[in-house]
Amino acid sequence: MERKGVVMRRQRSETHPAASSPRPSKKIYEEKSGKLPEFSHCPNCSATYHKGRWTWDAAPSESHPHVCPACQRVEDDFPAGELHVEGEFVAGHHDDLVGLLRNVEERERKEHPLKRIMQIAEVPGGLHVTTTDAKLADALGRALHHAYKGELHHPPTTSDRENLVRIQWRRD
């Protein structure tokens, strides 16, 4: 029953089975759900896991060592995103393009430790960039398009087809 401005709440009966049973104890770490214990740190990059998020905050001395997902992707050589940079423009502006890519990575990585460039490889006719995060690959492509125009191609992907985002940027 509701009256103007007052909300009536139903009271739980003391005879209800849940009223007398204690809550189950909280588990520190469940491997099935993938949750990490609070205050975990990556021994490779020093990122800290706290409140469900990886940050660059300093880890307390009692933190648990655990390799972060970005370092794990680098170790497994399993990128989440690829950026193909192609065209005649690349040969004349190689250093500028790599500098832009590194600047975007640095900006993104300050707030999000899991967004990293794994590798920038020179391939015939351009560059091949692999990233630990799909959104970083997208941000790199958009930054190139914003700075140098050209053609940005971002084909749609779905998780049921593949987990890798492939982005292409081209300028002749």
N, C-alpha and C positions, 0 to 999 in steps of 0.2 A: 504494500500500500504506500502510495507516495502522496505527500502533501506538498504544497508549494514551498520550495526551498529546503525541504527536509526529506532525506532519503531513509527509508526504514530498511534495516538489514535483518535478514533472517538469522537467528541464533542457532548454533549447532547443538543438537541434543546431547546431553552427557551420556546417553546410552548408545550413541553412534559408535561403531567399532573403531573409528579413527581417533575418537576423542581420548581414549585411554591408552592407545599404543604410542610409544615414543617414536620420534623420527629416526630413520636410519642414520648411522654415523656417516659423515662426509668422507669420501675416499680422497686420498692425496693424489693418486695417479691412476688413471684408467687407460690401459693400453688400447682398448677397443675404441674409445672416443677420441684418442689422440691428444688428450689434454696433458699438458706438462705441469709439474709441480711449480708452485709460485716461486719466483726468483730462480729461474734457470738462466744460465749464461752459456754462450757459445765459446768454446775454447779457441776456435780459429779466428773469429773476428771481434770478439768481446761484446757482441750484442747481448742484451738482457731481456728475458721474457718475464713480464709482470702484468697481471690483470688481463691475460689473454692477448697481449700485444708485445711484439718485439720492439725494443727501443735502444737508444744509445746511452741510456742512463747507466751509471756505474753499478755493478752487481755487488750485493753485500757478500761478506766473507762466507756465509753459510749457504750460498746459492749452489744449485745442482748443475753440473756440467752437462750440456746437451747441444749437439751440433744443430745450428739453425737451419731452416729449410733452404735458404739461399746457398749456404756453404755445402749443404747436402747435394743440391742441384749441380753445383760446380764440381764437386767430387765425383758424382755419377755421370757427369757430362750429359745432363738431361735438361736442356733449356725449356723455358715456358714460352719464349717469344723469339722470333727471328725477324731481322730487318735486312732486306736486300737493297743496297744502294747501287744504282746502275746509271750508266750513261757517260758520255764524253766529258761532261762537266766534272765528274769525280777526279779524273786524272789531273786537271789543272787546279783543283781546290781541295786536294786530299787533306792537307793539314788543317784547313779551316773546318772541313766537315767533321773530322775526328775531334777537333777542339770543341765544336758545338755539341757533339754526342757526349763527350766527357762532362761538359758543363751541365747538360740536362741531367745526366746520371748523378752528378754531385748534388744538384738541387733536390732531386727526388730522394736521394739516399739520406739526406739530412733528417728528413721526417719519417722515412720508411726504410729501415735497414735491410729489408728483403728485396729491395729493388736495386739490382746491380747489373752491370754489363759483364758478361762472362768472357767474351772474346770479340775483338774486332779483327777480322781476317781479311787480307787482300785477296781478291779472286779476280780472274780475268774480267775486265770491264767494270770493276767496282769494288764494293766492300760487302762483307757478310758479317752482321752483328748478331750475337746471341745474348739473350738476357735471362735473368732468373725470374722475371715477372712479366706477364703478358701485357699489362697496362704500361709498363716502361717501354716496351717495344713500340706500342702505339704512340706514346708521348714523344719518343725519338723521331718517329716518322712525321708526326704533326709539327715538331720543331723544325725539321728540315724543310717541310712544305711551307711553313710560315716564313722562314728566313730566306729561302732560295727559290720559292715557287716550285715548278716542276709538277710531275704527276704522282699522286699518292694513291696507292691501291691497297685497300684493306678488305680482302675477301672475307665473307662471313664464315665463321666456324661455329660448330656446336660441340658440346662435350661428348655427345654420343659418337661423333666421327673422329675427333682427335683433340688432344689437350694442348696443342701447339698453335700459337697465333703467328701467322706469316704475313708480314707487311712488306710492300715494295714501294720504293721511291725512285723515280727516274727523272733525269734531266739531261738533255743533249746539248 
